[in-house]
Amino acid sequence: MSARYEVRLRRSRVTIGVDESETILEAAAAVGVALPYSCAVGGCMACKARLVAGQVELKPPHGLPADTRERGWILLCRACPRSDVEIDA
């Protein structure tokens, strides 16, 4: 059994449940929450958002440079939660 976390989308004022094995983008789409994206495989960065609180794991591949990740940016199409999180999206 895998863990499930709450992901709060700050600007949307929506909280969704996300399984640790799915991406935030996948979970949002499954419940009808529209988030920006294009390629959905980590290359275009259209789904880039700032992680406000919590921890995520970015599934490879992703085109997000290390310095950008260090400043708190993630790709919603590659980010799987590892705790409850809040995202500026």
Salt bridges, closest charged atoms under 4 A:
GLU22 OE2 - ARG4 NH1 3.69
GLU57 OE1 - ARG82 NH2 3.07
ASP67 OD2 - ARG71 NH1 3.48
GLU86 OE2 - ARG8 NH1 2.77
GLU86 OE2 - ARG10 NE 2.95
ASP88 OD1 - ARG11 NE 3.13
